[in-house]
Amino acid sequence: MRQKIILREVGLRDGLQIHSTFMPTDDKLAWITAEAATGISEIEVTSYVPPKLIPQFADSEAVTAGALAIPGLTASALVPNLRGAQRGIELGVHKLNFVMSVSRTHNMKNVRRSPEESIADFRAIVDLIRSQPEGRRPVISGGLSTALGCSYEGRVAVSQVIDYAVQLLEAGAQELQVADTVGYADPVQVRNLFKPLLAEVGNVPVAAHFHDTRGTGLANVSAALDCGITMFDASLAGLGGCPFAPGASGNIVMEDLCFMLDSMGLDTGVDLEKLVQVRQFIAAALPTIAMQGALAKAGLPRNYEFAAHRVR
């Protein structure tokens, strides 16, 4: 059996949040529907933040409802605080991705509270979820941004990341998401973090979220694979970046990630050729947006044989 890798699309949230041009709701839903049809099973479809802060998410209710109607798709959303979680529960989203930063400076700029206050918020969110009737309880994921470096503070101590990860788990996190928010990391640094982190958290699912700010994104994925990580975030066409982290350009390109993993013989469950075609929805709706991607530019290698078809 080929190793199964879970890929999670974050372009609808992380990819669009820094762009001032509003992507029409119908186009967002067309993107979500088309990408789900390629085999991507989880999409972070929006963020429950006030529209005055990020106007791109003014249609979060409509986008959530549309995504929830797609069979087999796990629709997740980012939440920075208790109010956002309340909104997600009201709308019935499948998963809440709570975000806090390991870097104190970045956390203050991003969610306007200290890491300790974010942990307290997370505990309140878990209590709220547990108070809901069965069937109305979303999965709660604890996200650690700037876990591999910060534009303001530089390197982040591994012990600090592990400490916050343990606090999130003790508070009730059902999975963790560890993010290189500003594309700071290198493969050695990735191994130095994920090996002790996984040893500490046991069987809890851990996802890695890499940016390609300095061209190390896919190399960092390979290093994380070596550590045992099997869940990765990526963005179609490499869209994205953090509005509160100077120089933090886009996420790793979903299409290029899928190609690399398929080339390595791993099972993503994604139809690569269909995935590349989904880019047209972004290009049509946001013609001025910068789109990245080596696979889209060069195409598949001549006589390429997909992993699922190789003789084993």
C-alpha positions, -999 to 999 in steps of 0.1 A, spaced: 0 0 0 13 35 -9 15 59 20 -16 82 21 -10 119 22 -37 144 32 -36 177 14 -56 207 26 -63 237 4 -59 270 22 -61 294 -8 -96 305 -1 -85 319 32 -47 323 34 -45 329 -4 -71 356 -6 -68 374 27 -41 398 15 -57 408 -18 -78 439 -18 -98 428 -48 -129 410 -36 -134 376 -53 -171 372 -60 -189 346 -39 -200 325 -68 -164 324 -81 -152 312 -47 -178 285 -47 -170 274 -82 -133 272 -72 -142 251 -41 -165 228 -61 -139 222 -88 -110 216 -65 -131 192 -44 -138 172 -76 -101 167 -81 -98 147 -49 -88 174 -24 -109 164 6 -104 194 29 -106 231 21 -102 260 45 -130 280 29 -130 313 49 -122 330 82 -147 343 107 -133 377 113 -151 411 111 -154 422 75 -141 456 84 -107 439 92 -106 417 61 -134 426 36 -125 395 16 -145 374 41 -176 395 42 -194 365 25 -183 339 50 -218 328 56 -227 321 20 -193 305 13 -197 282 43 -232 272 33 -221 264 -2 -191 244 8 -211 224 33 -234 213 4 -205 196 -14 -206 158 -7 -175 144 9 -157 177 15 -145 187 49 -151 225 51 -129 242 77 -125 278 87 -99 298 105 -109 315 138 -87 338 159 -110 340 190 -141 329 208 -164 351 187 -152 336 155 -157 301 169 -193 310 179 -199 321 144 -185 289 130 -206 267 153 -237 286 143 -230 280 106 -222 243 112 -187 243 97 -170 209 100 -137 221 115 -124 252 133 -88 261 128 -78 282 158 -47 303 152 -22 318 176 14 327 171 44 313 190 60 348 185 45 372 210 51 402 187 33 385 158 4 373 180 -1 409 192 -2 422 156 -22 394 141 -49 387 168 -43 416 192 -36 395 223 -7 378 240 -1 340 235 -14 334 270 -46 352 262 -49 331 231 -46 299 251 -73 312 274 -95 319 243 -88 284 231 -99 268 264 -132 288 262 -137 276 226 -133 240 236 -158 244 264 -182 260 240 -178 231 215 -183 205 243 -215 222 253 -230 216 219 -253 187 211 -236 157 194 -236 162 157 -230 200 162 -195 198 175 -169 208 149 -134 193 151 -111 218 168 -75 222 155 -48 242 173 -27 262 150 8 275 159 19 303 135 55 315 133 66 282 147 98 282 126 106 319 127 92 354 128 97 385 108 99 405 140 117 382 164 138 359 142 143 323 152 118 307 176 129 282 202 118 246 197 110 243 234 86 273 231 67 256 202 64 224 221 52 241 252 24 259 234 15 227 215 12 208 248 -10 235 263 -33 234 232 -36 196 235 -42 198 273 -70 223 265 -86 199 241 -71 203 206 -79 173 184 -51 181 160 -23 205 155 -12 227 126 24 239 127 31 268 104 62 285 89 42 316 84 70 337 69 89 311 50 118 313 74 126 276 77 151 252 61 150 214 60 174 210 90 153 234 111 122 215 101 136 182 113 149 198 145 114 209 153 91 181 141 110 152 155 108 162 191 74 177 186 60 144 173 77 125 201 59 148 226 24 148 212 21 111 204 -7 100 181 -23 134 177 -26 144 140 -1 171 130 -3 191 98 26 212 84 19 246 68 49 259 47 54 291 27 78 294 -2 90 329 6 126 320 1 123 290 -22 126 263 5 89 252 7 90 219 -11 124 210 5 107 216 39 79 193 29 104 165 21 120 170 55 87 169 73 78 137 55 110 122 68 98 130 103 65 113 97 42 142 88 15 131 64 -8 162 64 1 194 45 -15 227 37 -9 243 3 -26 269 -19 -36 266 -56 -12 288 -77 8 295 -45 -15 323 -34 -12 338 0 8 355 27 3 371 61 -8 407 62 9 411 96 43 396 86 64 418 63 78 399 34 57 368 39 49 358 3 28 329 -8 21 294 3 37 264 -14 20 257 -47 -6 229 -44 -1 217 -79 37 214 -75 33 197 -41 9 171 -56 34 165 -85 63 160 -61 44 136 -39 31 116 -68 66 114 -83 78 100 -49 51 73 -52 29 87 -24 -9 86 -26 -25 121 -26 -58 109 -41 -57 140 -64 -61 141 -101 -32 163 -111 -44 172 -146 -78 183 -132 -61 202 -104 -41 224 -128 -73 232 -147 -88 247 -116 -64 276 -119 -87 290 -146 -113 299 -120 -88 322 -102 -74 337 -134 -109 345 -146 -121 361 -114 -89 379 -104 -70 385 -136 -44 408 -120 -35 383 -93 0 368 -94 -1 331 -99 28 308 -93 35 272 -103 62 253 -121 39 224 -131 14 248 -147 42 264 -167 62 233 -178 35 206 -178 39 170 -169 71 153 -181 70 134 -214 55 99 -208 49 106 -172 34 76 -153 12 85 -124 20 67 -91 -13 48 -91 -4 32 -125 32 22 -118 40 -15 -115 44 -25 -79 
